[in-house]
Amino acid sequence: MKDLGYLEKLLDGSEVEWVPLGDENFFEVANSQREPVKASLRVSGKIPYYGANNIQDYVNGHTHDGEYVLIAEDGSASLENYSIQYTIGKFWANNHVHVVCGKSGVNTRFLYHYLRTVDFLPYLPNKDRAKLTKGEMVKIPVPIPCPEDPKKSLAIQAEIVRILDAFTELTAELTAELTARKKQYNYYRDQLLTFAADANVKEMALGDIYDFQYGTGNTIPKTGGQYPVYGSNGIVGSHDDYNSEDSPVIGHIGAYAGIVNWGKGRHFVTYNGVICKHKSKEVLPKYAYYLLLLQDFGSKSNSASQPFVSYHILEAPVVLVPSLDEQARIVVILDKFDALTNSISEGLPREIELRQKQYEYYRDMLLNFPKPGEQAA
């Protein structure tokens, strides 16, 4: 496949008609069946209950039964990567999603893949409060290849779907594998770091292993800086200065209070994070980091307008520490698991990222239909 060559071969000289999503000859908008239900009033069941971004719950009963595409009406997690979902079978849709499908001559799965290429920003009248009204949604143009020959049109759509689904299925398999490996990693980490108290194992408080220090300032992260910026839940930008080096960072305020990240190399930590400065010669730095991962700091966070983790909460836990040789052996094992399940430069996360980019490349190539005026006269 080369650029547009493969798409041109599929079209084989056929025209492409661009029709609005509100054209009832090609599409159905099934919004009238939607029904929002408060969490307290939902009856638990096995039917997925969809909101703007994903399945919110599982309920008894359904609003729709069939193959549909769900387009966020409001509440999309990202405006640039607008929330588009695909579902088949029975489901319940609340009023935060538009429910659409293809009629005879339109493959609904084809519609799903195409809508993931659409820039929705021009259809959002209020960019600060992203609400895609039905009146704007139905204006979105969709390409229909070879509309004069429905059989050939469906064959073209089906071939595009076949290719793109191969990538999404592989990504789904890798994601399921990653979930399983993370569970395995957590299990073995907990087992390897659990000891019976004996003469070869020493009790230590985390406050004896680390000096904890809140990050410095509410520096606004930017792009293009030399060093990564850590907030409460990982990297949030970059900066030209640093205040920590090769040290764990713990979120200490807000929704991610208690979350632990390994701050590799030089980095900047904002006031939302706690810098963990290693000080004990009896505990290897990386082993100490894995001990932090065992702690449930979040459940101990002080109750306030928003959760926060104090120095006392961080310093108090008592852990069991084996010999340095045993620590080194355990670190080697856990580092391998960590790379497999968390590394963005290797392991499963990297593989998933590459497959997603591959999917996006072919999606954009296969769905780059000629616009009106670009087609042969």
Secondary structure in CASP SS format (residue, H / E / C, confidence):
PFRMAT SS
TARGET T0000
AUTHOR 0000-0000-0000
METHOD secondary structure of the structure
MODEL  1
M C 1.00
K C 1.00
D C 1.00
L C 1.00
G H 1.00
Y H 1.00
L H 1.00
E H 1.00
K H 1.00
L H 1.00
L H 1.00
D C 1.00
G C 1.00
S C 1.00
E C 1.00
V E 1.00
E E 1.00
W E 1.00
V E 1.00
P E 1.00
L C 1.00
G C 1.00
D C 1.00
E C 1.00
N C 1.00
F C 1.00
F E 1.00
E E 1.00
V E 1.00
A C 1.00
N H 1.00
S H 1.00
Q H 1.00
R C 1.00
E C 1.00
P C 1.00
V C 1.00
K C 1.00
A H 1.00
S H 1.00
L H 1.00
R C 1.00
V C 1.00
S E 1.00
G E 1.00
K E 1.00
I E 1.00
P E 1.00
Y E 1.00
Y E 1.00
G C 1.00
A C 1.00
N C 1.00
N C 1.00
I E 1.00
Q E 1.00
D E 1.00
Y E 1.00
V E 1.00
N C 1.00
G C 1.00
H C 1.00
T C 1.00
H E 1.00
D E 1.00
G E 1.00
E E 1.00
Y E 1.00
V E 1.00
L E 1.00
I E 1.00
A E 1.00
E C 1.00
D E 1.00
G C 1.00
S C 1.00
A C 1.00
S C 1.00
L C 1.00
E C 1.00
N C 1.00
Y C 1.00
S C 1.00
I E 1.00
Q E 1.00
Y E 1.00
T E 1.00
I E 1.00
G E 1.00
K E 1.00
F E 1.00
W E 1.00
A E 1.00
N C 1.00
N C 1.00
H C 1.00
V E 1.00
H E 1.00
V E 1.00
V E 1.00
C E 1.00
G E 1.00
K C 1.00
S C 1.00
G C 1.00
V C 1.00
N C 1.00
T H 1.00
R H 1.00
F H 1.00
L H 1.00
Y H 1.00
H H 1.00
Y H 1.00
L H 1.00
R C 1.00
T C 1.00
V C 1.00
D C 1.00
F C 1.00
L H 1.00
P H 1.00
Y H 1.00
L C 1.00
P C 1.00
N C 1.00
K C 1.00
D C 1.00
R C 1.00
A C 1.00
K E 1.00
L C 1.00
T C 1.00
K H 1.00
G H 1.00
E H 1.00
M H 1.00
V C 1.00
K C 1.00
I C 1.00
P E 1.00
V E 1.00
P E 1.00
I E 1.00
P E 1.00
C C 1.00
P C 1.00
E C 1.00
D C 1.00
P H 1.00
K H 1.00
K H 1.00
S H 1.00
L H 1.00
A H 1.00
I H 1.00
Q H 1.00
A H 1.00
E H 1.00
I H 1.00
V H 1.00
R H 1.00
I H 1.00
L H 1.00
D H 1.00
A H 1.00
F H 1.00
T H 1.00
E H 1.00
L H 1.00
T H 1.00
A H 1.00
E H 1.00
L H 1.00
T H 1.00
A H 1.00
E H 1.00
L H 1.00
T H 1.00
A H 1.00
R H 1.00
K H 1.00
K H 1.00
Q H 1.00
Y H 1.00
N H 1.00
Y H 1.00
Y H 1.00
R H 1.00
D H 1.00
Q H 1.00
L H 1.00
L C 1.00
T C 1.00
F C 1.00
A C 1.00
A C 1.00
D C 1.00
A C 1.00
N C 1.00
V C 1.00
K E 1.00
E E 1.00
M E 1.00
A E 1.00
L H 1.00
G H 1.00
D H 1.00
I H 1.00
Y E 1.00
D E 1.00
F E 1.00
Q E 1.00
Y E 1.00
G C 1.00
T C 1.00
G C 1.00
N C 1.00
T C 1.00
I C 1.00
P C 1.00
K E 1.00
T C 1.00
G C 1.00
G C 1.00
Q C 1.00
Y E 1.00
P E 1.00
V E 1.00
Y E 1.00
G E 1.00
S C 1.00
N C 1.00
G E 1.00
I E 1.00
V E 1.00
G E 1.00
S E 1.00
H E 1.00
D C 1.00
D C 1.00
Y C 1.00
N C 1.00
S E 1.00
E E 1.00
D E 1.00
S E 1.00
P E 1.00
V E 1.00
I E 1.00
G E 1.00
H C 1.00
I E 1.00
G C 1.00
A C 1.00
Y C 1.00
A C 1.00
G C 1.00
I C 1.00
V E 1.00
N E 1.00
W E 1.00
G E 1.00
K E 1.00
G E 1.00
R E 1.00
H E 1.00
F E 1.00
V E 1.00
T C 1.00
Y C 1.00
N C 1.00
G E 1.00
V E 1.00
I E 1.00
C E 1.00
K E 1.00
H E 1.00
K C 1.00
S C 1.00
K C 1.00
E C 1.00
V C 1.00
L C 1.00
P H 1.00
K H 1.00
Y H 1.00
A H 1.00
Y H 1.00
Y H 1.00
L H 1.00
L H 1.00
L H 1.00
L H 1.00
Q C 1.00
D C 1.00
F H 1.00
G H 1.00
S H 1.00
K H 1.00
S C 1.00
N E 1.00
S C 1.00
A C 1.00
S C 1.00
Q C 1.00
P C 1.00
F E 1.00
V C 1.00
S C 1.00
Y H 1.00
H H 1.00
I H 1.00
L H 1.00
E H 1.00
A C 1.00
P C 1.00
V E 1.00
V E 1.00
L E 1.00
V E 1.00
P C 1.00
S C 1.00
L H 1.00
D H 1.00
E H 1.00
Q H 1.00
A H 1.00
R H 1.00
I H 1.00
V H 1.00
V H 1.00
I H 1.00
L H 1.00
D H 1.00
K H 1.00
F H 1.00
D H 1.00
A H 1.00
L H 1.00
T H 1.00
N H 1.00
S C 1.00
I C 1.00
S C 1.00
E C 1.00
G H 1.00
L H 1.00
P H 1.00
R H 1.00
E H 1.00
I H 1.00
E H 1.00
L H 1.00
R H 1.00
Q H 1.00
K H 1.00
Q H 1.00
Y H 1.00
E H 1.00
Y H 1.00
Y H 1.00
R H 1.00
D H 1.00
M H 1.00
L H 1.00
L C 1.00
N C 1.00
F C 1.00
P C 1.00
K C 1.00
P C 1.00
G C 1.00
E C 1.00
Q C 1.00
A C 1.00
A C 1.00
END
